[in-house]
């Protein structure tokens, strides 16, 4: 059964009849599907443009981005952790495309607009959890299970008795990482969608002309300006920040490695 939500900030849902776990925001699913297909299409297109010898424009941009990200991984994590590069690049490209969907005036039904998938907390939280789960796996593989548990007793410079008091704080820090990672992306994209809705609503009111210019024209111009700034600039920045924090969290997963070897 499909339920179209009319209140602002909610999503139209479809239920399979087995409770909350079987209820889906179908606008987010459609937006996510579009973003996934676009990400795969662009990735394969970039792959087809890679050649040996003198690189073309697409390959030059790709190699520049790859070298930049590889440098970040080597600097913040380790030279033997280059498996992070394809993960981080995929997240960046997918998030960027998912954000840029806001540029397209897509509609499911007359009253349901397809917003960027990252305007749904379910989407961003899923990505945040994915990143943190892989980080935990990496931390255990590098430190061993004993070293992984010891990581939650930092700062390592203190005596063991003093470090025990930090265990709850370190555990809490690890638990909130996917929440802060997801809320940062969701908050910025959702706020942008709110602004777009508010600006677009200007043209729906039959107000007196503003300096002889119809209100609907003023609203359309403001909407175009804001949408270009919000989606193109903020959408790019948020995709980059998510990718950067992913790399940093992998680096934090190695904390205590030097102390572990010392013991």
N, C-alpha and C positions, 0 to 999 in steps of 0.2 A: 504494500500500500504506500502511495506517495503522499507525503504531507508537505505542502508548500508553506514555509514559515513567512509570515508577513512582517513580523517585528524586525526593527533594524538591528544588525549585528548578528543575526542568526542565519542558519543555512537551511534551504529546503532539503528534506530528508526522505529517504525511502526505507521502509521497514520490511524485513522478511518474516516478521511475526514471532520472533523468539527473544524479544527484549532489547535492552540497550546495546548489547554486543552485536546484534544483527540489524542495527539501525545505522544507516550511512548517509553522510552529506553528499548527495549525488552531484551537486555543482562542483564540489572539491574533487570528486572522483573523475568527472569529465575534464576539469582543468588539469589534474594530475596526468591523466591519460594523454592529453594533448602535449603536455610538457615532456613526458617520457618519449613519445614518438618523435617530437622535434629534437630532443637531445640525441637520440639514436641517429636520426637523419643527419644532423649536423656533424656528429662524431664520425660517421662513415664518410661523409663528404670531405671532411678535413683529412681523413686517412687517404682518400683517393687523390688528394692534392700533394701528398708527400712524395718527393722525388730525391734521388741522389744528385749530387752536383749543386749548381746554383739554385738556391731556393726561390720560389715565387713569393708573392706577397702573403698569401695565406700561410704558407709554410714558415715564412720568416716570423710572422706574428705568433704562430704556434710554438716555434722553437724559442722565441723570446720568453713567452709565458712559461714554457716547460723549464727553461734554465732558471728563471726566477723562482719558481716553486721548488725545484730541486735544491737550489741554494738555501732556501728557507728550511727545508727538511734537514739538510746537512748541518746547518747552523744551530737549529733548535732541537733536533732529535739525534740523528746519527747518520754516518755515511752508509751504514748497512740497513737503513730503514727506508730505502727508496720505494718500497711497495706502497708507501703513503701517497706518493705522487699521483698515480692514477686514481686513487680514491678521492683525494682532495680536488683534483681537476674535474672529476665527474660530478662531485657535489657542487663545485663552483658553476659549471656549465648548466647543470640542471636547475639550480636555484635561480641563476640569472634568467634562464628561459621562462621558468615558472613566474618570476616577477614581471617579465616583459609581456606576459599574456594580458596584463592590464591595458596594454596599448590597443588590444583588439576589442571591438564592440561586440563581443559574443553574447548571445542570449539563448537560453534553453527554451523557455516559454516567455510570453510577453512580459511577465513581471519578474523573471529570474535571470539576472545577469551573471555570467561566468567571470568571477574574479580570479586573481592569481591564486594558485593553490596554497601559497604560503600565508594567505590571509586567514587560514584555518589552523588553529593551534594543534589539531590532530596531526596535520601534515608535518609541521616543524618539530613537534615533540617526537614523532617517529624517527625523523632524521637525527635529532639530538641523542635519542636512546641508541640508535645504530652506532653512532660515532663513539659514545662512551663504552658500549659493550666491546667494540673492537679494541678500544684503548685498554680495557681491563685484560683482554686476552693478550695484547702485546706486552703489557706490564708483567704479567705472570710468565710469559715466555722469555723475557729478558732477565727478570730478577729471580725467577723461581718462586714457588709458593711461599717459602719462608721469607724471602726478600720482599715479596708483594705485601705480606702482612706487616712486615717491619716498616714499610713505606708509610703506614698510617700512624707511626710514632714520631714523625718529624716534628720539630727540628732536631736533626741528628746530633748537633753539637752539644745538646743538653744531656745531663745524666739520665739514665734510664728511668729512674723514679720520677723525674720531672716530666719526661716525655709521655709517660702513661696518661697524664692529665690531658694531653692534646689529642688522644685517640678519638674521643667523640667529635671534636671539632674537625679533625681530618676526614672522618667518615662522613660527616655532614657536608663538608666541602665537596667530596666526591659525588654525593647523592644529588646535590643541587646543580652540578655541572650541566646535565642534559636539560634541566629546567631553565636555567639562565640562557643556555645556548639557543633553546627553542623560543623562549619568550622574547629575546632580543630581535630575532628575525620576524616572528609573528607580530610583535608590537609595532615595528616600523612599517611593515607591509599593510597591516590592518588599519593603522592610522592614516596611511596614504589613501586607502580605499574609502575611509570615512570622509576625508577631505574632498575626494573626487565626488562623492555622493552629495555633500553639502554644496559644493560649487555648482554641480549640475542642477541642483534644485532651484538655483537662482532663476533659471530660465522657465521654471514652472509657475512662477508667480506673475500675475498680471499687474505689475507695478508701473507707475508712471515712467515715461522715457527718461533715461539718464543722459542729459546733454544731447537730446534728440536722437540718441541711439537706443533702439529697443533693448529691453532687459535680456531677452533671450540671446542676443548677439553678445552682450557683455558677459553673460554666463558662459557662453561657448568659448570666447576668447580666454577668459580666466581658466576655464577647464583645460584647454589645450596647453596653456603655459604651465599650469601646475602638473598636469599629467606627464608632460615631457620631463620636467624637473624631477618629479617624484619617482617615476618608473625608470627613466634612463639613468639618472644620477644616483638616487638613493637605492634603487634596485641593484645597481652594480656594486655600490659600496657594501651593502648588506651581504651580497654573495661573496665578496672578497673577505669580509670580516668572518663569516662562517667558515670559510676555507682556512683562514689564518688561525682561528681559534682551534680548529681541528688539528692542525700541525702542532700548535702549542700544547694541547692536551696530550698528544703523543709524547712530546718531550717531557711533560710532567710525569708521564707513566714510567720514566726511567729514573726518577728521583730515588736516591739512596744506592745507586749502582756502585759508586765509588766506595761508599762506606761498607757495602756488602762485600766487595772484593778485599777491603782492608781487614775484614774479620775472617 
